[in-house]
Amino acid sequence: MNFTFRQLKTFEAVARQLSFTRAAEELFLTQPAVSMQVRQLEENIGLPLFEHLGRRIDLTDAGRVLHGFVQRINEVVAEADEVLEGMKGLRRGQLRISVASTANHFTTRLLADFSRQYPDVAISLDVTNRETLLKQLANNETDVVIMGEPPSDMDLEAEAFMENPLVAIAAPEHPLVGETSIPLARLAKERFVLREQGSGTRGAIARFFEQHGQTLRTGMEMSSNEAIKHAVEAGLGLGIVSLHTLELELEAERIAVLKADDFPIMRNWYMVHRRGKRNTPVTQAFHDYVLAEAARHVRLPRTHSGAASA
């Protein structure tokens, strides 16, 4: 078969977008040019790669097989680029990092200091949800992921680098604020504003209550921790969030941390990448920096009651 990288790149964009028009926009080509590249690829292979279903298109069996191979080719090319850039040393290079939205508050601080140490390293930061992080890891689209506990059913390497305490929060005027040693059974009678199903934090909270023989009452579900904090501040229920996300709210006394038994729920933050992925000098430098500096740069805020931070 005699096909070109240009044809494969064009095919991959159409296969991913399932649209010739969107692929053309992404590649800065005309739609006829995209169609011609795909048609030439089909002629070279001798099999149709797309089928038309009314106004929609879908991959044929041959298209799905080829798309899998193209993704692997892209991974190898990207790895080769990273290794060759790494051979030039830390004078230049690229760091692609994706973080869970919960970790954004301290990750930006870490990156700011890292960037000052390595000013010629180009940094790409994506703040997103757990589902997208796992897809990026599966597709080798990122160098490092910072997230809560990673899944055990993926071929990943994960290293814990910092504790992540989850605390129960309430509006300052809530009756439980100011009480000490609130029994978990009493806390479980309240309605909670929680992250959506599938969130790593939501799963950890659910397991915690189950292990203590309590049932968690869900009043509302939110897609972000910022939304949860706003809902709690408005008096829509209690929340359970990472203490790392509460610095501004606690300073302004817009939210209070409850003194509940068996709290905080202790978790960890992890640096994660695909098993076997080769570290470039840039990714290795960031890895070593996080292990050495995270605890020094990332301080837990003081609680509403004035307890010292850890």
N, C-alpha and C positions, 0 to 999 in steps of 0.2 A: 504494500500500500504506500502511496506517495502523497502524504499530506503535510501541511506546514503548521508551525506553531501559531501562525496568524489564524488559520482556519480553526484550529482547536480552541484558541482563545475566543473566537467569535461564537463557535458552537457552545462553549461553556456558558457564556453570557446568556444566550437564548435559552439553554436548558435550565439555567437557574431562574431566569425571569419568566420563562414560558411565554415570551412575547418578543417578536422581532422588533417592535417599535421601542420598547423599553431597553432592549439590548443595544439598539442603535444609539439611543440617547446616552447610555452608559459609556459606549466605546467612541462616542463622537464621530459616528459614521452615519451615512444615509441608510434608510431601510433597504433600498435595492442592493446596496453594497453588502449588507449583512446577509440578505437572502442569497446573493451570488456566492459568498464564501461558504455558506452552509450547503448550497446545491453542489458546488465543486467537491466538498468533503464527501457528500453522499455518493457522488459519481466515482470518486477515488476508492471508497469503501465497497461500493456496489450494493448498499442496503439503505433503505429509508431510515432517517433518524427521528423524524417528527411525523405525527399524523394530525390532520386537521379535523376537529370536532365542531362543526359549525364555525363560529368566530373564534373558537379557542384552539390551542394546539397542545399536544401532549407528546411525551417521548415514546417512541416505539421500544420494543425489547432491545433492539440493537442500540438505540439511543441511550437507554439506561445503562447498558454495559459500558459503552464508550464514555459516558459521563463519569462513571466510577473511576475509569482509568485516567481520565483527564484530571480529576481531582487529585489523584496520587501523583501525577506528573507535576502539577502545580506545587504540591507539597515538597517534592524533591528539588524543584527549581528554587523555591523560596528558601529551603534549607541551604542549598549551595550558595545562594546570594548572601545569607547570613554568615556562613562560615568564611567566605572570601572577604566580606567586609570586616569580620572579626580579625582576620589575619593582618589587617591594617592597624590594629590596636584601637585604643579608646579615643584616638583623636577624632574619630567620627564613627557613625553607626546608628542603628535604630533600635528602639525598645518599644515593643507593642505590649501594652499592659491593659488587661480588662479587670474590673473590680465590681463586686457586688455593691449595689447602691448603699447598703448599710455601711460599707467600709470607705465610702468616698470622703467622709469627713477627715480621716487621718491620712488616707493615701495621698491626697493632694499635698499635704505638708511634707510627707516623705519624699515625694517626687520633686518638690521645690528645692529641697536641700540637695538631693542627688543631682539635679540639673545644674545647680551652682558648682558642684564639684566636677561635672562633666558637661560643660556648656555646648560642646559640639555634637552631643548625642541627640538625635531627633526622637522625641517621645510622643507616642500616640496613646491616649487614654480613652477607654470606653467604659462608661458607668452604666450598668445594665442589670437585668434580673438574673436569677439563678438559671432559668431555662436557657437563656441566650448564652450565658457563660459556658454551660455544658455543651451546647452546640459548637461554640467557638473552639473548645478543647477538642471535640470530636473531629472537627474539620481542620485542625492545626492552624487556626487563624490568629493566634495570639501567642506571645512568648511566655508570659506569666499571667496567671489569674490569682487575684486575692479574693478569698471567699471564706464562708464558714465551712463546716465539715463537708468534704467532698464525698460523692457517692462511692460505694465500695464495688460497684459493678462495672466501673470503667477502668481502662488500663492507664492509670494516672500515677504520678509521683507527687506526694503532698508533704509539706513540712510545716508544722505548727511554729509560729514565731511570736505570738502574743495572746494573752488571755482576752476573752470577749465576754464580759459579764452582762447578762440580761436582767434588767430590773423592772419591777412593777411601778407604773406611774399613774398619777391621778391629777385632776385639776386641783389647785391649791385649796379651794373651798370644800373639797370632798370630805365627808365625815371621817374617813379612815386616816387622813393626813394628821400627823402628830401622835398617832397611836404607836406603841412599841410592841414588837413581837406579835404581829397580826397572824393568827392561825391560818394555815393554808385553806382549811375548810371554810373559814369566814371569807377569805378572798374569793373562793370559788363560787360564792353566792352572787358576786357582782357580774355584770355583763362586761365583756371585753371587746375592744376594737383591735382586730388582729390582721396580719398579713393574709394574702390569699392562699388557698390550698396549693401545695407544691413549693411554697417558700421554705427555705432551710430553717429560718427562725421559727416559722409556724410549726414545722415538724418537731423541732426541739422542745417547744413549749408544750405541745400535745403529749409528747413522751414523758415530760417532767410531771404533768398532772396525773397521767395514767399510773406512773410508777408510785405516786403518793396516794393512789386510790381516790382521786378527785376527778370530777367531770368539769371540763372547761365550758363556760357559757359564752357563746359568740353572739355579740349584738350586731356588729358590723364587720365587713371585710374591706380592707384597703390595699391598694397596689403599691404603696410606698410607705416608708417610715415617716416621711414628712407629713403625709396625709393622716397617719395615725396620731402624730403629736398634735396636729391641729384639732382633730376630733376629740382627743382627750382634754385638751385645753378648753374646748367648748362645752365640756361636760357630758359628752355622749357615751362615756364609759371609761373603764380602766384600760391601760395598755401595757404591753411588755415589749421593751425595745432594748437595744444595746446602749449601755451607758456612754459609749463613745459618741453617740449621736445627740447627746443632750446638753452640750456645753452652753449654747446660747439660751436655751429655754430655762436652764437652772440659774444662770446668772441673772436673768430677768425675772426669775421667780414666777414664770408662767406655768410651770409644771413642777410637781413634787414627786420625789421618789418615796415609795411606801416602804416601811420597815416590816416586811413580811417574813415569817419563818421560812427557812430553807431557801431564801433568796440571798444573793443573786443566783440565777442559773448560770453556772460557769461553762462556757464554751471556749473555743480557740479560733483565732484567725489563721488561715493557711495560705502558703504560697503553693500553687499547683501548676503543673505542666504535664504534657503527655509523656508517658514512660518512653525512654529511649531518645527523646528529643535532645539534640546536641546543643549545649550551652555555648553561645558566643561569648567573647570577652565582655560585651556590654551586659548581657543577661546574667553572667556570673558576677560581675561587679555589683549589679543591682541586688542579686540574691544575697551576697555577702554584706552589702550595706544594710539591707533590711534586718538581717539577723543581728547585726552589731548595733544598729541605731534606733530600731523601732521603739524599744522601751524608753530610751532617753528623749525622743522627740514627741512621743504620743503619751500625753498625760491624761488620766481620767479626770473629769470635772468633779468639783465638790457637789455633794447632794444638797437638796433644799434645806436640810436640817443643819448643814454646815460641817458634816463629817469630812474628815480629810480624804483627799483622793489617793488612789493607789498608784 
